[in-house]
Amino acid sequence: MSFEAWMARLRDEGYLVCPGSSAVPVEIRGVRPDGVGLHFRCRGTSIRLAVYRPGQTAWQVAVRD
């Protein structure tokens, strides 16, 4: 699956994909319809997924791309 297809699938499921998401290194910032934010990052062999309550992080101002 390409990065663009992955982002399209997240949007189809109702996520707002935030600016700053990138394919290399993989970094995805998004907000679910209920306001919960997620930050997924892969760098080398390190993978991190953080989930935030609504309004907890500054980057959660969602902008449709």
GROMACS elastic network, one bead per residue, 0.5 to 0.9 nm:
[ bonds ]
;  ai    aj funct       b0    kb
    1     4     6  0.82686   500
    1     5     6  0.62226   500
    1     6     6  0.65489   500
    2     5     6  0.51866   500
    2     6     6  0.62272   500
    2     7     6  0.87290   500
    3     6     6  0.50289   500
    3     7     6  0.62315   500
    3     8     6  0.85896   500
    3    22     6  0.83505   500
    3    23     6  0.59930   500
    3    26     6  0.87236   500
    4     7     6  0.51556   500
    4     8     6  0.61235   500
    4     9     6  0.86152   500
    4    23     6  0.85631   500
    5     9     6  0.61231   500
    5    10     6  0.86745   500
    6     9     6  0.51378   500
    6    10     6  0.63618   500
    6    11     6  0.87464   500
    7    10     6  0.51095   500
    7    11     6  0.62379   500
    7    12     6  0.85985   500
    7    17     6  0.72113   500
    7    28     6  0.87083   500
    8    11     6  0.50605   500
    8    12     6  0.60904   500
    8    13     6  0.86714   500
    9    13     6  0.63072   500
    9    14     6  0.88428   500
    9    15     6  0.88545   500
   10    13     6  0.51367   500
   10    14     6  0.65908   500
   10    15     6  0.54233   500
   10    16     6  0.77575   500
   10    17     6  0.75581   500
   10    30     6  0.86270   500
   11    14     6  0.51022   500
   11    16     6  0.61048   500
   11    17     6  0.69042   500
   12    15     6  0.73095   500
   13    32     6  0.86966   500
   13    33     6  0.89662   500
   14    31     6  0.86700   500
   14    32     6  0.65305   500
   14    33     6  0.59288   500
   15    30     6  0.61884   500
   15    31     6  0.54731   500
   15    33     6  0.61341   500
   16    29     6  0.86016   500
   16    30     6  0.54169   500
   16    31     6  0.51809   500
   16    32     6  0.65919   500
   16    33     6  0.76898   500
   16    62     6  0.61316   500
   16    63     6  0.70393   500
   16    64     6  0.62398   500
   16    65     6  0.85722   500
   17    20     6  0.89274   500
   17    21     6  0.73754   500
   17    28     6  0.74578   500
   17    29     6  0.60901   500
   17    31     6  0.66666   500
   17    32     6  0.89855   500
   17    62     6  0.71708   500
   17    63     6  0.73229   500
   17    64     6  0.66798   500
   17    65     6  0.73418   500
   18    21     6  0.64055   500
   18    28     6  0.77168   500
   18    29     6  0.53726   500
   18    30     6  0.52785   500
   18    31     6  0.75172   500
   18    59     6  0.77720   500
   18    60     6  0.75217   500
   18    61     6  0.77824   500
   18    62     6  0.55644   500
   18    63     6  0.57980   500
   18    64     6  0.70308   500
   18    65     6  0.76073   500
   19    22     6  0.85500   500
   19    28     6  0.88010   500
   19    29     6  0.74556   500
   19    30     6  0.87384   500
   19    59     6  0.86936   500
   19    62     6  0.80970   500
   19    63     6  0.69706   500
   19    64     6  0.82997   500
   19    65     6  0.74049   500
   20    27     6  0.76144   500
   20    28     6  0.74319   500
   20    29     6  0.70364   500
   21    26     6  0.75761   500
   21    27     6  0.51546   500
   21    29     6  0.56952   500
   21    30     6  0.83622   500
   22    25     6  0.65833   500
   22    26     6  0.56087   500
   22    27     6  0.52314   500
   22    28     6  0.65266   500
   23    27     6  0.66848   500
   23    28     6  0.83193   500
   24    27     6  0.75156   500
   24    42     6  0.87805   500
   24    43     6  0.85873   500
   25    41     6  0.77005   500
   25    42     6  0.64066   500
   25    43     6  0.58611   500
   25    44     6  0.82530   500
   26    40     6  0.77580   500
   26    41     6  0.56334   500
   26    42     6  0.51635   500
   26    43     6  0.69461   500
   27    39     6  0.72464   500
   27    40     6  0.56267   500
   27    42     6  0.65061   500
   27    43     6  0.85706   500
   28    38     6  0.77611   500
   28    39     6  0.56737   500
   28    40     6  0.50621   500
   28    41     6  0.64597   500
   29    37     6  0.74008   500
   29    38     6  0.57383   500
   29    40     6  0.65490   500
   29    41     6  0.87292   500
   29    59     6  0.82411   500
   29    60     6  0.83122   500
   30    36     6  0.85246   500
   30    37     6  0.57156   500
   30    38     6  0.53878   500
   30    39     6  0.67127   500
   30    40     6  0.87725   500
   30    60     6  0.75543   500
   30    62     6  0.76289   500
   31    34     6  0.79232   500
   31    35     6  0.57998   500
   31    36     6  0.56417   500
   31    38     6  0.62541   500
   31    54     6  0.86174   500
   31    60     6  0.67239   500
   31    61     6  0.87167   500
   31    62     6  0.69091   500
   32    35     6  0.53260   500
   32    36     6  0.53062   500
   32    37     6  0.62317   500
   32    38     6  0.79476   500
   33    36     6  0.74376   500
   34    37     6  0.89594   500
   34    54     6  0.77391   500
   35    52     6  0.88860   500
   35    53     6  0.72675   500
   35    55     6  0.74356   500
   35    60     6  0.83992   500
   36    51     6  0.70511   500
   36    52     6  0.57390   500
   36    53     6  0.50530   500
   36    55     6  0.80025   500
   36    56     6  0.88252   500
   36    60     6  0.87850   500
   37    50     6  0.82619   500
   37    51     6  0.56846   500
   37    53     6  0.65075   500
   37    54     6  0.66040   500
   37    55     6  0.82922   500
   37    56     6  0.82969   500
   37    57     6  0.79008   500
   37    59     6  0.89874   500
   37    60     6  0.65778   500
   38    49     6  0.70915   500
   38    50     6  0.56597   500
   38    52     6  0.61531   500
   39    48     6  0.78795   500
   39    49     6  0.57235   500
   39    50     6  0.51328   500
   39    51     6  0.64895   500
   39    52     6  0.83286   500
   40    47     6  0.75970   500
   40    48     6  0.57492   500
   40    50     6  0.64633   500
   40    51     6  0.86919   500
   41    46     6  0.80423   500
   41    47     6  0.57734   500
   41    48     6  0.52029   500
   41    49     6  0.64970   500
   41    50     6  0.87566   500
   42    45     6  0.71922   500
   42    46     6  0.57030   500
   42    48     6  0.64974   500
   42    49     6  0.89008   500
   43    46     6  0.53086   500
   43    47     6  0.65942   500
   43    48     6  0.88118   500
   44    47     6  0.81090   500
   52    55     6  0.79896   500
   52    56     6  0.60819   500
   52    57     6  0.70510   500
   53    56     6  0.55442   500
   53    57     6  0.81769   500
   54    57     6  0.79304   500
   54    60     6  0.80783   500
   55    58     6  0.74249   500
   55    60     6  0.67217   500
   55    61     6  0.86082   500
   56    60     6  0.78865   500
   57    60     6  0.57617   500
   57    61     6  0.87568   500
   58    61     6  0.70021   500
   59    62     6  0.76280   500
   60    63     6  0.88882   500
